[in-house]
Amino acid sequence: MNSIDTDFLLIILRSLLERRPELKVILMSATVDANRFSRYLNDAPILTVPGRTFPVETRYLEDAIELTNYAGPSEATRQDGRTSDNDDDEITSDKSGIPSKLPGYSPSTRNVLSTYDEYAIDYDLIVRLIEAVAYDPQLSRYSNAILVFLPGIAEIRQLNDLLGGHPSFNRQWLIYPLHSTISSEDQQAAFLIPPPGVRKIVLATNIAETGVTIPDITCVIDIGKHKEMRFDERRQLSRLTQSFISRANAKQRRGRAGRVQDGLCFHLFTKFRHDTLMTAQQTPEMLRLSLQDLVMRTKICKLGDIEETLSQALDPPSSRNIRRAIDALIEVDALTTGEDLTALGRQIAKLPLDAHLGKLVLLASTFACVDVAITIAAILSSKTPFLTPFGAKQRADIARLAFKKGDSDHLTTYNAYKAWRAVCTSSGRSEMQFCHKNFLSPQNLGNIEDLKAQLLSSLVEAGFVQLSVDERRALQRYRSTSRHRAFVEVPAHYDTHSENEILVNSVIATAFYPKILTREGKGWRNISNNQTVSLAPTSVNKGTATAKFLSYYHIMQSSSKFYNAHSTSIAYPLPMVLMTAADMDFKMHAGVISFPGSVLRFAVRDWRAAVALKVLRRRIKEILASSWKNPARQLSEREKEWVGFFFAIFDQKFEKEERIRQRAAGQAK
């Protein structure tokens, strides 16, 4: 109930109830503050349905220390608990949850708590606690299936390695990591009930809190922390922060232990923190994530003034953040300066994508590279197909780099997708062997194909792709039947340029503008805010010496205060001048073309070249503007000439780049 979709739905529901008070609303959730929702929806009635769960005994950090006679973590554990290979780990609370007095507990427990670092992950205590539950005669009945809640994949990997090498957890124990980056096939094993005499431990993030249910869990060990995405509207960057969970989260977690019998839950934070410092509910996503989608929906639903409408939300965002989201959409050319939807914005609003990805697939329909664009959009809207199994990170990185193409993370993933598709459509080749060898998830690839079908259907419905009767039937069959490895077919004339890496990367840079990096010394500078940026460690452009400009999809801030750009692709000066929505300044006699604010400046040969570029840019923008207004419109002969001239520039540059690559490959041999 904390999703942005729900926040927006509540705004619409409240508006409907004000006009139609006779309407009835039914909301179902195990964690929301029902009274608060009722008041927001004009005192809607509340119906409480008790759950069918067994009682769960709840204990806290002080109880875990007392039970295990714990003397405190080793120095190695202190260091491990404070570090993360995800480089995104930061506790957002600064208040101490250690009580000054703790009656009823031994002096030893009070002494350990007095110096305890509650912000670290104490792996020693977790292992000792699992041992106690497993082998204590009074607790062993809870040890058939133990669920450990951890903040992220790094912590899961750390604890998995500790338990796997621990003598107490031999072959009579099964250990299952459960995380969204682990293949679905491997995750399924965690749901199986072990044979008699065998016990299991499931290591999971909050995916096991509400997203999935493991029915045989009898004991929960809750670290009390999770990671949540936060979007900084001011700096236009995302950040994954680690924070303490809310009381509603804690209740949901301990409830996982009471589905088949009486359960036991250890929260590894103090009862004082739970009762006094924890928030009642998790921070709503409307206050954490980008507001651009909400702004677009407000306009397409004709709900009135953007700021006034969003201020009526259950948890309204600040006026400043709403303003920044509006400004970002103006830069994309989805909104006018008067906050009305542009022709492009109206088309983007019809697609199940954010503004930048929506612009990407719409541009692709004009520039005949639809398959690569909808594949990239599907990948960025779902899970990456690349896997990083435990203990195989280096081999997985090598496998991913083997697909490198076009100085682009997007084209690299598209290349892997095409290789998978070729294997699936070739007789005598094994999909599972190919995916296993190349660290790819067939489940994620299949989900990408399903989303491609949805995006192609959206382009057809919007009029940007015209299908024959047979092609339309084939697409309908794909979407209405089980897939069995069927594939979406894009008509050839909408896909003549998907192999032109320069054109595709230029379309990506145009769609993602102003998300552009420019090389500065050995690093990169973000033109949007002039900040120094690093590239994500998994990027194929990490260490590149050829690219002067890169587009990116999003930036994440790490705990070390570095800004890492993710999903990057090489960008070229000429296409940026010709295609981006920015208001260019052509200084004819100076031979200089500048972006707004002079964030980028390019020199041209002479004033004649500047005039030619200005004219070509104007013609291309006119053609695009006409296509946004009337997607089904046929180009005039004159427009076809301009588009042909435009494509010729890219074809010549692509052929030149190919000759250079082939020459370099020959020299290498």
C-alpha positions as CSV (number, residue, x, y, z in Angstrom):
1,M,0.0,0.0,0.0
2,N,3.0,2.3,-0.2
3,S,3.4,2.3,-3.9
4,I,3.1,5.4,-6.0
5,D,0.3,3.7,-8.0
6,T,-1.6,3.4,-4.7
7,D,-0.9,7.1,-3.8
8,F,-2.3,8.2,-7.1
9,L,-5.3,5.9,-6.9
10,L,-6.2,7.3,-3.5
11,I,-6.2,10.8,-5.0
12,I,-8.7,9.7,-7.7
13,L,-10.8,7.7,-5.1
14,R,-11.1,10.7,-2.9
15,S,-12.1,12.9,-5.8
16,L,-14.7,10.3,-6.8
17,L,-16.1,9.9,-3.3
18,E,-16.5,13.7,-3.0
19,R,-18.7,13.6,-6.1
20,R,-20.4,10.2,-5.5
21,P,-20.6,9.6,-1.7
22,E,-22.8,6.6,-2.3
23,L,-19.8,4.6,-3.8
24,K,-18.2,2.0,-1.6
25,V,-14.4,1.4,-1.3
26,I,-12.7,-1.8,-0.2
27,L,-9.0,-1.7,0.5
28,M,-7.2,-4.8,1.7
29,S,-3.8,-4.8,3.4
30,A,-2.1,-6.4,6.4
31,T,0.1,-3.4,7.2
32,V,-1.6,-0.1,6.6
33,D,-3.0,2.3,9.2
34,A,-6.6,1.6,8.6
35,N,-7.9,4.6,10.6
36,R,-5.7,7.0,8.7
37,F,-7.0,5.7,5.3
38,S,-10.6,5.8,6.6
39,R,-10.2,9.5,7.6
40,Y,-8.6,10.3,4.2
41,L,-11.5,8.6,2.3
42,N,-14.2,10.6,4.1
43,D,-14.5,8.3,7.1
44,A,-15.0,5.1,5.0
45,P,-16.1,2.1,7.1
46,I,-13.4,-0.3,8.4
47,L,-13.9,-4.1,8.2
48,T,-11.4,-6.1,10.2
49,V,-10.8,-9.7,9.1
50,P,-8.6,-11.7,11.6
51,G,-5.9,-13.8,10.1
52,R,-5.5,-17.5,10.6
53,T,-2.0,-17.7,12.1
54,F,-0.5,-19.4,15.1
55,P,0.9,-17.2,18.0
56,V,4.5,-16.1,17.6
57,E,6.7,-15.6,20.6
58,T,8.6,-12.4,20.1
59,R,12.1,-11.7,21.5
60,Y,14.6,-8.8,21.0
61,L,18.3,-8.1,20.8
62,E,18.8,-8.2,24.6
63,D,17.0,-11.7,24.7
64,A,19.3,-13.0,21.9
65,I,22.4,-11.9,23.8
66,E,21.1,-13.3,27.0
67,L,20.2,-16.7,25.4
68,T,23.5,-17.2,23.7
69,N,25.7,-15.8,26.5
70,Y,27.2,-13.6,23.8
71,A,30.3,-11.7,24.6
72,G,30.3,-9.3,21.7
73,P,31.4,-9.4,18.1
74,S,35.0,-10.1,17.0
75,E,36.9,-7.2,15.3
76,A,36.6,-9.0,12.0
77,T,32.9,-9.2,12.4
78,R,32.8,-5.5,13.3
79,Q,34.5,-4.7,10.0
80,D,32.4,-7.1,7.9
81,G,29.2,-5.7,9.4
82,R,30.1,-2.2,8.4
83,T,31.1,-2.9,4.8
84,S,29.2,-4.0,1.7
85,D,30.3,-5.0,-1.8
86,N,27.3,-3.2,-3.2
87,D,28.9,0.2,-2.2
88,D,25.5,1.6,-1.4
89,D,25.2,0.9,2.3
90,E,24.1,3.7,4.7
91,I,22.0,3.7,7.8
92,T,19.7,6.7,7.8
93,S,19.0,6.8,11.6
94,D,21.3,8.5,14.0
95,K,19.4,7.8,17.3
96,S,20.6,5.2,19.8
97,G,18.2,2.4,20.5
98,I,20.3,1.1,23.4
99,P,18.4,1.7,26.7
100,S,20.2,3.3,29.6
101,K,18.7,0.8,32.0
102,L,17.9,-2.9,31.4
103,P,16.4,-4.5,34.5
104,G,15.9,-8.3,34.5
105,Y,19.0,-9.1,32.4
106,S,22.4,-10.3,33.5
107,P,25.4,-7.9,34.0
108,S,27.1,-9.6,31.1
109,T,24.2,-8.8,28.7
110,R,24.1,-5.2,29.9
111,N,27.8,-4.9,29.5
112,V,27.7,-6.2,25.9
113,L,24.8,-3.8,25.0
114,S,26.6,-0.8,26.5
115,T,29.2,-1.0,23.7
116,Y,27.1,-2.7,21.0
117,D,27.1,-1.3,17.5
118,E,23.4,-1.6,16.5
119,Y,24.0,-0.2,13.0
120,A,26.3,-3.0,11.9
121,I,25.3,-6.5,10.9
122,D,26.5,-8.9,13.6
123,Y,27.1,-12.1,11.8
124,D,28.6,-13.8,14.9
125,L,25.4,-13.3,16.8
126,I,23.2,-14.5,14.0
127,V,25.2,-17.8,13.7
128,R,25.2,-18.3,17.5
129,L,21.5,-17.6,17.6
130,I,20.7,-20.2,14.9
131,E,22.8,-22.7,16.8
132,A,20.9,-22.0,20.0
133,V,17.5,-22.4,18.3
134,A,18.7,-25.6,16.6
135,Y,20.2,-27.4,19.5
136,D,18.5,-25.9,22.7
137,P,16.0,-28.6,23.8
138,Q,13.4,-25.9,24.6
139,L,13.7,-24.2,21.2
140,S,14.6,-27.0,18.7
141,R,11.0,-27.5,17.8
142,Y,11.2,-24.1,16.0
143,S,14.3,-25.0,14.0
144,N,12.7,-27.0,11.1
145,A,12.8,-24.0,8.8
146,I,14.5,-20.7,9.8
147,L,14.1,-17.5,7.9
148,V,16.7,-14.8,8.3
149,F,15.9,-11.3,7.1
150,L,18.9,-9.3,5.8
151,P,19.2,-5.9,4.0
152,G,20.7,-7.0,0.7
153,I,22.5,-9.4,-1.5
154,A,26.0,-8.6,0.0
155,E,24.8,-9.5,3.5
156,I,23.1,-12.7,2.2
157,R,26.4,-13.7,0.5
158,Q,28.4,-13.0,3.6
159,L,26.1,-15.1,5.9
160,N,25.8,-17.8,3.3
161,D,29.5,-18.2,3.2
162,L,29.7,-18.3,7.1
163,L,27.0,-20.9,7.4
164,G,28.3,-23.0,4.5
165,G,31.7,-23.4,6.2
166,H,30.4,-23.8,9.8
167,P,30.8,-27.3,11.3
168,S,27.4,-27.0,13.1
169,F,25.5,-26.8,9.7
170,N,26.5,-30.0,8.0
171,R,24.7,-32.1,5.3
172,Q,21.6,-32.2,7.5
173,W,21.0,-28.5,6.8
174,L,20.0,-26.9,3.5
175,I,20.8,-23.2,3.0
176,Y,18.9,-21.2,0.4
177,P,19.6,-17.5,-0.6
178,L,16.4,-15.7,-1.7
179,H,16.9,-12.5,-3.7
180,S,15.6,-10.9,-6.8
181,T,19.0,-11.1,-8.5
182,I,19.1,-14.9,-8.1
183,S,17.5,-16.9,-10.9
184,S,13.9,-17.9,-10.4
185,E,14.9,-21.6,-10.9
186,D,17.3,-21.4,-7.9
187,Q,14.7,-19.5,-5.8
188,Q,12.1,-22.2,-6.2
189,A,14.1,-24.6,-4.0
190,A,13.6,-22.4,-1.0
191,F,9.9,-23.2,-1.1
192,L,10.3,-27.0,-0.9
193,I,9.8,-28.8,2.3
194,P,13.0,-30.8,3.3
195,P,12.9,-34.5,3.8
196,P,12.6,-35.9,7.4
197,G,15.7,-35.2,9.5
198,V,16.8,-32.3,7.3
199,R,16.4,-28.6,8.3
200,K,16.6,-25.5,6.2
201,I,17.7,-21.9,6.5
202,V,16.4,-19.3,4.1
203,L,18.4,-16.0,3.8
204,A,16.2,-13.3,2.3
205,T,15.6,-9.6,1.9
206,N,12.2,-8.0,2.4
207,I,11.1,-9.9,-0.7
208,A,10.0,-12.6,1.9
209,E,8.1,-10.0,3.9
210,T,5.1,-9.6,1.6
211,G,6.2,-10.6,-1.9
212,V,6.5,-14.3,-1.3
213,T,5.4,-16.7,1.4
214,I,7.5,-19.7,2.5
215,P,4.8,-21.8,4.2
216,D,6.9,-24.0,6.5
217,I,8.8,-21.3,8.3
218,T,8.8,-21.8,12.1
219,C,11.5,-19.3,13.2
220,V,12.3,-15.8,12.0
221,I,15.6,-13.9,12.8
222,D,15.0,-10.3,11.8
223,I,18.1,-8.0,11.5
224,G,15.7,-5.1,11.5
225,K,17.1,-3.3,8.5
226,H,16.2,-3.0,4.9
227,K,17.3,-1.0,1.8
228,E,15.0,1.3,0.0
229,M,15.4,3.5,-3.0
230,R,15.3,7.3,-2.6
231,F,15.3,9.7,-5.5
232,D,16.8,13.2,-5.0
233,E,14.8,15.5,-7.2
234,R,17.3,18.3,-6.7
235,R,20.2,16.4,-8.0
236,Q,18.2,14.0,-10.2
237,L,19.8,10.9,-8.8
238,S,18.8,7.7,-7.1
239,R,20.2,6.4,-3.9
240,L,19.8,3.0,-2.2
241,T,19.9,3.7,1.6
242,Q,19.9,1.2,4.5
243,S,17.5,2.1,7.3
244,F,15.7,0.5,10.2
245,I,12.4,-1.0,9.3
246,S,9.1,0.3,10.7
247,R,6.9,-1.4,13.3
248,A,4.5,-2.5,10.6
249,N,7.4,-4.2,8.8
250,A,8.5,-5.9,12.0
251,K,4.9,-7.2,12.6
252,Q,4.8,-8.6,9.1
253,R,8.1,-10.3,9.4
254,R,7.4,-12.1,12.7
255,G,4.1,-13.2,11.2
256,R,6.0,-15.3,8.7
257,A,6.8,-17.7,11.6
258,G,3.3,-18.6,12.6
259,R,1.7,-20.2,9.5
260,V,2.0,-23.9,10.3
261,Q,2.6,-24.0,14.1
262,D,3.5,-21.8,17.1
263,G,6.4,-19.7,16.0
264,L,9.5,-17.9,17.3
265,C,10.9,-14.5,16.2
266,F,14.1,-12.8,17.3
267,H,14.3,-9.1,16.3
268,L,17.9,-8.1,16.5
269,F,17.2,-4.6,17.7
270,T,16.2,-3.6,21.2
271,K,12.6,-3.5,22.5
272,F,13.3,0.1,23.3
273,R,14.0,0.9,19.7
274,H,10.9,-1.0,18.6
275,D,8.5,0.7,21.0
276,T,10.1,4.2,21.0
277,L,12.2,5.0,18.0
278,M,10.7,3.0,15.1
279,T,8.2,4.7,12.8
280,A,4.8,3.2,12.7
281,Q,4.9,2.8,8.9
282,Q,7.5,2.8,6.1
283,T,8.1,6.1,4.3
284,P,5.6,6.3,1.4
285,E,7.1,6.0,-2.1
286,M,5.6,9.3,-3.1
287,L,8.1,10.9,-0.6
288,R,11.0,8.7,-1.8
289,L,10.8,8.3,-5.6
290,S,10.6,10.4,-8.7
291,L,7.4,12.3,-9.2
292,Q,7.6,12.6,-13.0
293,D,5.2,9.7,-13.6
294,L,2.7,11.2,-11.2
295,V,2.9,14.6,-12.9
296,M,2.3,12.9,-16.3
297,R,-0.7,11.0,-14.9
298,T,-2.2,14.1,-13.4
299,K,-2.1,15.8,-16.8
300,I,-3.5,12.9,-18.8
301,C,-6.3,12.3,-16.3
302,K,-7.1,16.1,-16.5
303,L,-7.2,16.4,-12.7
304,G,-6.3,20.1,-12.8
305,D,-3.3,22.0,-11.5
306,I,-0.4,19.6,-10.9
307,E,0.8,21.0,-7.6
308,E,-2.7,21.5,-6.2
309,T,-3.7,17.9,-7.1
310,L,-0.6,16.2,-5.7
311,S,-0.9,18.3,-2.5
312,Q,-4.1,16.4,-1.8
313,A,-2.3,13.1,-1.5
314,L,-2.4,11.2,1.8
315,D,1.3,12.0,2.1
316,P,1.8,15.0,-0.1
317,P,5.3,15.7,-1.5
318,S,6.9,19.1,-1.1
319,S,6.1,21.9,-3.6
320,R,9.8,22.1,-4.4
321,N,10.0,18.4,-5.5
322,I,6.9,18.8,-7.6
323,R,8.4,21.8,-9.3
324,R,11.6,19.9,-10.0
325,A,9.7,17.0,-11.5
326,I,7.8,19.4,-13.8
327,D,11.1,21.1,-14.9
328,A,12.6,17.7,-15.7
329,L,9.6,16.8,-17.9
330,I,9.9,20.2,-19.7
331,E,13.5,19.2,-20.5
332,V,12.3,15.9,-22.0
333,D,9.8,18.0,-24.1
334,A,6.9,16.2,-22.5
335,L,5.5,19.4,-20.9
336,T,5.4,23.0,-22.1
337,T,6.6,25.8,-19.9
338,G,2.9,26.4,-19.2
339,E,2.7,22.9,-17.8
340,D,0.5,21.5,-20.6
341,L,1.2,18.2,-22.2
342,T,3.0,18.5,-25.5
343,A,2.2,16.3,-28.5
344,L,5.1,14.1,-27.5
345,G,3.9,14.1,-23.8
346,R,0.5,12.9,-24.8
347,Q,2.0,10.0,-26.7
348,I,4.4,9.1,-23.9
349,A,1.5,9.1,-21.4
350,K,-0.1,6.3,-23.4
351,L,2.9,4.0,-22.8
352,P,3.6,1.9,-19.7
353,L,7.0,3.5,-19.4
354,D,8.7,6.4,-17.8
355,A,9.2,9.6,-19.8
356,H,12.7,8.8,-21.1
357,L,11.9,5.2,-22.1
358,G,8.7,6.3,-23.7
359,K,10.5,8.8,-25.8
360,L,13.1,6.1,-26.7
361,V,10.5,3.8,-28.2
362,L,8.7,6.6,-30.0
363,L,11.9,7.9,-31.5
364,A,12.8,4.4,-32.6
365,S,9.5,4.1,-34.6
366,T,10.6,7.1,-36.7
367,F,14.3,6.1,-37.0
368,A,13.5,2.4,-37.8
369,C,15.2,0.7,-34.9
370,V,12.1,-0.5,-33.0
371,D,13.3,-4.0,-32.0
372,V,16.4,-2.8,-30.2
373,A,14.5,0.1,-28.5
374,I,11.6,-1.9,-27.1
375,T,14.1,-4.6,-26.0
376,I,16.2,-2.0,-24.1
377,A,13.0,-0.4,-22.7
378,A,11.8,-3.9,-21.5
379,I,15.2,-4.6,-19.9
380,L,15.3,-1.3,-18.1
381,S,11.7,-1.8,-16.9
382,S,12.4,-5.3,-15.5
383,K,15.3,-7.4,-14.3
384,T,18.7,-7.6,-16.0
385,P,19.1,-11.0,-17.7
386,F,22.7,-11.3,-16.4
387,L,23.2,-13.3,-13.2
388,T,26.0,-13.2,-10.6
389,P,26.0,-16.5,-8.7
390,F,27.7,-16.8,-5.4
391,G,31.4,-17.5,-5.8
392,A,31.3,-16.8,-9.6
393,K,31.4,-13.0,-9.8
394,Q,34.7,-12.9,-11.9
395,R,33.5,-15.6,-14.4
396,A,30.1,-13.8,-14.6
397,D,31.8,-10.5,-15.4
398,I,33.9,-12.2,-18.1
399,A,30.8,-13.7,-19.7
400,R,29.0,-10.4,-19.7
401,L,32.0,-8.6,-21.3
402,A,32.0,-11.2,-24.1
403,F,28.8,-9.7,-25.4
404,K,30.2,-6.2,-25.4
405,K,29.0,-4.1,-28.4
406,G,29.0,-0.5,-29.4
407,D,30.5,1.0,-26.3
408,S,27.1,0.6,-24.8
409,D,25.7,-1.3,-21.8
410,H,22.3,-1.3,-23.5
411,L,23.7,-2.8,-26.8
412,T,25.7,-5.3,-24.8
413,T,22.6,-6.6,-23.1
414,Y,20.7,-6.5,-26.4
415,N,23.5,-8.6,-27.9
416,A,23.2,-11.2,-25.2
417,Y,19.4,-11.2,-25.7
418,K,19.8,-11.8,-29.5
419,A,22.3,-14.6,-28.9
420,W,19.7,-16.2,-26.5
421,R,17.0,-15.8,-29.1
422,A,19.1,-17.4,-31.8
423,V,19.8,-20.4,-29.6
424,C,16.1,-20.8,-28.8
425,T,15.1,-20.7,-32.5
426,S,17.9,-23.1,-33.7
427,S,17.2,-26.8,-33.6
428,G,19.7,-28.9,-31.7
429,R,20.9,-26.2,-29.4
430,S,20.1,-26.2,-25.7
431,E,18.7,-23.0,-24.1
432,M,19.6,-24.1,-20.6
433,Q,23.2,-25.0,-21.5
434,F,23.6,-21.6,-23.2
435,C,22.2,-19.7,-20.3
436,H,24.2,-21.6,-17.7
437,K,27.4,-21.1,-19.6
438,N,26.8,-17.4,-20.1
439,F,25.3,-16.6,-16.7
440,L,22.0,-15.6,-18.1
441,S,18.5,-16.1,-16.6
442,P,16.1,-17.7,-19.0
443,Q,13.2,-16.6,-16.7
444,N,14.3,-13.0,-16.9
445,L,14.8,-13.2,-20.7
446,G,11.3,-14.7,-21.1
447,N,9.9,-11.9,-19.0
448,I,11.6,-9.3,-21.2
449,E,10.1,-11.0,-24.3
450,D,6.6,-10.7,-22.7
451,L,7.1,-7.0,-21.9
452,K,8.3,-6.5,-25.5
453,A,5.0,-7.8,-26.8
454,Q,3.2,-5.3,-24.5
455,L,5.3,-2.4,-25.7
456,L,4.9,-3.4,-29.4
457,S,1.1,-3.6,-28.8
458,S,1.2,-0.1,-27.2
459,L,3.0,1.3,-30.3
460,V,0.4,-0.3,-32.6
461,E,-2.5,1.1,-30.6
462,A,-0.9,4.5,-30.6
463,G,-0.5,4.3,-34.4
464,F,3.3,4.4,-34.5
465,V,3.6,0.9,-35.9
466,Q,1.2,-0.4,-38.6
467,L,0.7,-4.1,-38.8
468,S,-0.8,-6.3,-41.5
469,V,-3.8,-8.4,-40.6
470,D,-1.5,-11.5,-40.2
471,E,1.0,-9.6,-38.1
472,R,-1.7,-8.3,-35.8
473,R,-3.1,-11.8,-35.4
474,A,0.4,-13.2,-34.6
475,L,0.9,-10.5,-31.9
476,Q,-2.6,-11.2,-30.4
477,R,-1.8,-14.9,-30.3
478,Y,1.4,-14.3,-28.5
479,R,-0.3,-12.1,-25.8
480,S,-3.3,-14.4,-25.3
481,T,-1.6,-17.8,-25.1
482,S,1.3,-19.4,-23.1
483,R,4.5,-18.5,-24.7
484,H,6.5,-21.7,-25.1
485,R,9.4,-19.7,-26.3
486,A,7.5,-17.8,-29.0
487,F,9.1,-14.5,-30.0
488,V,7.8,-11.0,-30.9
489,E,8.4,-10.1,-34.6
490,V,8.9,-6.5,-35.5
491,P,8.0,-5.7,-39.2
492,A,11.3,-5.4,-41.1
493,H,10.6,-1.8,-42.4
494,Y,10.4,-0.6,-38.8
495,D,13.8,-2.2,-38.0
496,T,16.2,-1.5,-40.8
497,H,18.6,0.4,-38.5
498,S,18.8,-1.7,-35.4
499,E,22.3,-2.9,-36.4
500,N,23.6,0.7,-36.9
501,E,25.2,1.2,-33.5
502,I,25.9,4.9,-34.0
503,L,22.3,5.6,-34.9
504,V,20.9,3.5,-32.0
505,N,23.2,5.1,-29.5
506,S,22.3,8.5,-30.8
507,V,18.6,7.7,-30.4
508,I,19.3,6.6,-26.8
509,A,21.2,9.8,-26.1
510,T,18.4,11.9,-27.5
511,A,15.7,10.1,-25.5
512,F,17.8,10.3,-22.2
513,Y,18.9,14.0,-22.7
514,P,19.9,15.8,-20.5
515,K,21.4,12.7,-18.9
516,I,24.7,13.2,-20.6
517,L,28.3,12.8,-19.2
518,T,31.3,14.6,-20.7
519,R,34.9,13.4,-20.1
520,E,36.8,15.5,-17.7
521,G,40.4,14.3,-17.2
522,K,40.3,10.7,-16.2
523,G,36.7,11.0,-14.9
524,W,33.3,12.2,-16.0
525,R,31.2,15.3,-15.4
526,N,27.4,15.3,-15.4
527,I,26.2,18.2,-17.6
528,S,22.9,18.4,-15.7
529,N,24.4,19.6,-12.4
530,N,28.2,19.8,-13.1
531,Q,29.0,17.1,-10.6
532,T,31.8,14.6,-11.0
533,V,30.5,11.1,-11.7
534,S,32.1,7.6,-11.9
535,L,30.8,4.7,-14.0
536,A,29.2,1.7,-12.4
537,P,31.7,-1.1,-11.8
538,T,29.7,-3.4,-14.1
539,S,29.7,-1.0,-17.0
540,V,31.4,-2.1,-20.3
541,N,32.5,1.6,-20.6
542,K,34.5,1.4,-17.3
543,G,38.0,2.4,-18.3
544,T,37.1,3.3,-21.9
545,A,39.6,5.6,-23.7
546,T,37.6,6.3,-26.8
547,A,34.3,7.8,-25.7
548,K,34.2,11.6,-25.0
549,F,30.5,11.7,-24.2
550,L,28.2,9.1,-22.6
551,S,24.4,9.0,-22.0
552,Y,23.1,7.3,-18.9
553,Y,19.8,6.1,-17.6
554,H,20.2,6.8,-13.9
555,I,22.8,7.7,-11.3
556,M,23.1,6.1,-7.9
557,Q,24.9,7.7,-4.9
558,S,27.1,5.3,-3.0
559,S,27.9,5.3,0.7
560,S,31.3,6.7,0.0
561,K,29.6,9.7,-1.6
562,F,30.6,8.8,-5.1
563,Y,28.0,9.1,-7.9
564,N,27.9,6.1,-10.2
565,A,26.3,6.3,-13.6
566,H,24.4,3.1,-14.6
567,S,23.4,1.9,-18.1
568,T,25.6,4.1,-20.2
569,S,26.1,4.4,-24.0
570,I,28.5,6.4,-26.1
571,A,27.1,9.6,-27.4
572,Y,28.3,11.6,-30.5
573,P,28.4,15.4,-30.9
574,L,26.7,15.7,-34.4
575,P,23.6,13.6,-33.5
576,M,23.2,15.5,-30.2
577,V,23.2,18.7,-32.1
578,L,20.7,17.4,-34.7
579,M,18.3,15.5,-32.4
580,T,18.1,16.6,-28.8
581,A,15.2,18.8,-27.6
582,A,17.5,21.5,-26.2
583,D,17.3,25.0,-27.6
584,M,20.6,25.2,-29.4
585,D,22.5,28.5,-29.9
586,F,24.0,28.7,-33.3
587,K,26.8,31.3,-33.4
588,M,27.2,31.4,-37.2
589,H,30.3,33.6,-37.7
590,A,32.0,32.3,-34.6
591,G,31.5,28.7,-35.8
592,V,30.2,27.5,-32.5
593,I,27.1,25.6,-31.5
594,S,26.2,25.7,-27.8
595,F,23.7,23.8,-25.6
596,P,21.6,25.8,-23.1
597,G,23.9,27.3,-20.4
598,S,26.9,26.4,-22.5
599,V,27.1,23.0,-20.8
600,L,28.4,21.7,-24.1
601,R,30.0,23.7,-26.9
602,F,31.0,22.3,-30.3
603,A,33.1,24.0,-33.0
604,V,32.2,23.7,-36.7
605,R,34.3,24.2,-39.8
606,D,32.8,27.5,-40.9
607,W,29.5,29.4,-41.0
608,R,28.2,27.4,-44.0
609,A,28.5,24.2,-42.0
610,A,26.6,25.8,-39.1
611,V,23.8,27.0,-41.4
612,A,23.5,23.5,-42.9
613,L,23.3,21.9,-39.5
614,K,20.7,24.4,-38.3
615,V,18.5,23.8,-41.3
616,L,18.8,20.0,-41.1
617,R,18.0,20.1,-37.3
618,R,14.9,22.3,-38.0
619,R,13.7,19.9,-40.7
620,I,14.2,16.8,-38.5
621,K,12.4,18.4,-35.5
622,E,9.5,19.5,-37.8
623,I,9.2,15.9,-39.0
624,L,9.2,14.5,-35.5
625,A,6.7,17.1,-34.3
626,S,4.4,16.1,-37.1
627,S,4.7,12.4,-36.2
628,W,3.9,13.1,-32.5
629,K,0.7,14.8,-33.6
630,N,-0.3,12.3,-36.3
631,P,1.6,9.0,-36.0
632,A,-0.1,7.3,-39.0
633,R,0.7,10.2,-41.3
634,Q,2.8,9.3,-44.4
635,L,5.9,11.4,-45.1
636,S,5.9,13.7,-48.1
637,E,8.5,13.2,-50.8
638,R,10.4,16.2,-49.5
639,E,10.4,14.9,-46.0
640,K,11.6,11.5,-47.2
641,E,14.5,13.3,-48.8
642,W,15.5,15.1,-45.6
643,V,15.2,11.8,-43.6
644,G,17.2,10.0,-46.3
645,F,19.9,12.7,-46.0
646,F,19.9,12.3,-42.2
647,F,20.2,8.5,-42.4
648,A,23.1,8.8,-45.0
649,I,25.2,10.7,-42.4
650,F,24.8,7.8,-39.9
651,D,25.4,5.1,-42.5
652,Q,28.6,6.8,-43.7
653,K,29.9,7.1,-40.1
654,F,28.8,3.5,-39.3
655,E,30.6,2.2,-42.4
656,K,33.7,4.2,-41.4
657,E,33.7,2.9,-37.9
658,E,33.3,-0.7,-39.2
659,R,36.3,-0.3,-41.5
660,I,38.4,1.0,-38.5
661,R,37.2,-2.0,-36.3
662,Q,38.0,-4.5,-39.0
663,R,41.4,-3.0,-39.6
664,A,42.1,-3.1,-35.9
665,A,40.9,-6.7,-35.6
666,G,43.2,-7.7,-38.5
667,Q,46.2,-6.1,-36.9
668,A,45.4,-7.9,-33.6
669,K,45.5,-11.2,-35.4
